[in-house]
């Protein structure tokens, strides 16, 4: 079971392929705040709702100095289909070997329909301009999560 991050921790560095196969690094966003959100699978109802919510609020968040990166275990081809199908503007990256998901505490045991399973734990980690964890939220709900983040950040 991976350790959950705490405020003040250094956010684990990562470089992952986006929907076009281009490498995206957390370090590329140094000097800006980054909302890194982890979701189980592209093209599923909850993950689609969450990605659409982030897309709908992307300009607002960017205007307040936040970039958004969505991470799932999907391959770039599936992310490209997800982006095109749902007209997403948010940066989506794939972590098929789940290394980054584990480093962020977003992969492990979770309850699904009353059963304990191993999988992606829907999570959001807010990283500050210096690469430190500002907030780490685990077992978040897909619906209403973006509105809650905006409210909690006082934006």
C-alpha positions as CSV (number, residue, x, y, z in Angstrom):
1,X,0.0,0.0,0.0
2,X,1.4,3.3,-1.0
3,X,1.9,6.2,1.5
4,X,-0.5,9.1,1.2
5,X,1.1,12.5,0.7
6,X,0.9,15.2,3.3
7,X,1.0,19.0,3.0
8,X,4.6,20.1,3.0
9,X,5.9,16.9,1.3
10,X,7.8,17.4,-1.9
11,X,5.6,16.3,-4.7
12,X,7.1,13.3,-6.5
13,X,8.6,14.3,-9.8
14,X,7.1,12.7,-12.9
15,X,7.3,12.6,-16.7
16,X,4.5,10.8,-18.4
17,X,3.1,10.7,-22.0
18,X,0.1,12.8,-22.8
19,X,-2.7,12.0,-25.3
20,X,-0.4,12.8,-28.2
21,X,2.5,10.8,-26.8
22,X,4.4,14.0,-25.8
23,X,6.2,13.9,-22.5
24,X,4.7,16.1,-19.7
25,X,6.7,16.7,-16.6
26,X,5.6,18.2,-13.3
27,X,8.9,20.2,-13.5
28,X,7.5,21.9,-16.6
29,X,5.0,23.7,-14.4
30,X,7.5,25.0,-11.8
31,X,6.5,28.6,-10.8
32,X,2.7,27.8,-11.1
33,X,0.4,25.8,-8.9
34,X,-0.7,22.5,-10.3
35,X,-3.8,20.5,-9.6
36,X,-2.8,16.9,-10.3
37,X,-5.9,14.6,-10.2
38,X,-5.9,10.8,-10.4
39,X,-8.8,8.9,-11.9
40,X,-9.4,5.2,-12.6
41,X,-10.2,5.1,-16.4
42,X,-10.9,7.3,-19.4
43,X,-14.3,7.0,-21.0
44,X,-16.1,5.9,-17.9
45,X,-19.1,7.9,-16.5
46,X,-17.6,9.3,-13.3
47,X,-14.2,10.0,-14.9
48,X,-15.9,11.7,-17.8
49,X,-17.9,13.9,-15.5
50,X,-14.8,14.9,-13.5
51,X,-12.7,15.6,-16.7
52,X,-15.6,17.7,-18.1
53,X,-15.8,19.7,-14.9
54,X,-12.1,20.4,-15.0
55,X,-12.3,21.4,-18.6
56,X,-15.3,23.7,-17.9
57,X,-13.3,25.4,-15.1
58,X,-9.9,25.4,-16.8
59,X,-9.9,29.0,-17.8
60,X,-11.0,30.1,-14.3
61,X,-8.4,28.0,-12.6
62,X,-5.6,29.1,-15.0
63,X,-6.6,32.7,-14.3
64,X,-5.9,32.0,-10.7
65,X,-2.5,30.5,-11.5
66,X,-3.4,26.8,-11.5
67,X,-2.6,24.3,-14.2
68,X,-4.4,21.0,-14.3
69,X,-3.1,17.5,-15.1
70,X,-5.2,14.4,-15.1
71,X,-3.4,11.1,-14.5
72,X,-4.8,7.6,-15.2
73,X,-3.3,4.2,-16.0
74,X,-4.6,4.6,-19.6
75,X,-2.3,4.5,-22.7
76,X,-2.0,7.7,-24.8
77,X,-4.2,6.2,-27.5
78,X,-7.1,5.8,-25.1
79,X,-6.5,9.3,-23.7
80,X,-6.6,10.8,-27.2
81,X,-10.0,9.0,-27.8
82,X,-11.2,10.4,-24.4
83,X,-10.1,13.9,-25.3
84,X,-11.7,13.9,-28.7
85,X,-14.9,12.2,-27.7
86,X,-15.6,14.5,-24.8
87,X,-13.9,17.7,-26.3
88,X,-11.5,17.9,-23.2
89,X,-9.1,20.7,-22.8
90,X,-7.4,19.5,-19.6
91,X,-3.9,17.8,-20.0
92,X,-4.3,14.1,-19.6
93,X,-1.3,11.8,-19.1
94,X,-1.0,8.1,-18.9
95,X,0.7,6.0,-16.2
96,X,0.2,2.4,-17.4
97,X,2.8,0.9,-15.0
98,X,1.1,2.8,-12.1
99,X,4.4,4.0,-10.7
100,X,3.4,7.7,-10.3
101,X,-0.1,6.6,-9.1
102,X,1.7,4.7,-6.3
103,X,4.1,7.5,-5.5
104,X,1.2,9.8,-5.0
105,X,-0.7,7.3,-2.8
106,X,-3.4,7.1,-5.5
107,X,-3.2,3.4,-6.1
108,X,-4.0,0.7,-3.5
109,X,-6.8,-1.0,-1.6
110,X,-10.2,0.7,-1.9
111,X,-13.8,-0.3,-1.4
112,X,-15.9,-0.8,-4.5
113,X,-19.5,-1.8,-4.1
114,X,-18.7,-3.2,-0.6
115,X,-15.8,-5.3,-1.7
116,X,-12.1,-4.5,-1.1
117,X,-10.2,-4.3,-4.4
118,X,-6.9,-2.9,-5.5
119,X,-7.1,0.0,-8.0
120,X,-6.8,3.7,-8.6
121,X,-8.0,5.7,-5.6
122,X,-9.7,8.9,-7.0
123,X,-7.4,11.6,-5.6
124,X,-6.3,15.2,-6.1
125,X,-3.0,16.7,-5.0
126,X,-2.5,20.4,-5.2
127,X,1.2,21.3,-5.7
128,X,2.5,24.8,-5.0
129,X,4.9,26.9,-7.2
130,X,7.9,25.3,-5.4
131,X,6.9,21.7,-6.0
132,X,5.5,21.1,-2.5
133,X,2.2,19.5,-1.7
134,X,-0.3,22.1,-0.6
135,X,-3.2,19.7,-0.2
136,X,-3.7,16.0,-0.7
137,X,-7.3,14.8,-1.0
138,X,-8.1,11.0,-1.2
139,X,-11.2,9.1,-2.0
140,X,-12.8,12.1,-3.6
141,X,-16.2,12.0,-5.4
142,X,-16.2,12.5,-9.2
143,X,-19.3,14.7,-9.1
144,X,-18.9,18.2,-7.5
145,X,-15.2,17.7,-6.8
146,X,-14.0,20.6,-8.9
147,X,-16.6,23.0,-7.3
148,X,-15.4,21.9,-3.9
149,X,-11.7,22.5,-4.8
150,X,-12.6,26.0,-6.0
151,X,-14.5,26.7,-2.8
152,X,-11.8,25.2,-0.6
153,X,-9.1,27.3,-2.3
154,X,-11.2,30.4,-1.8
155,X,-11.1,31.3,-5.5
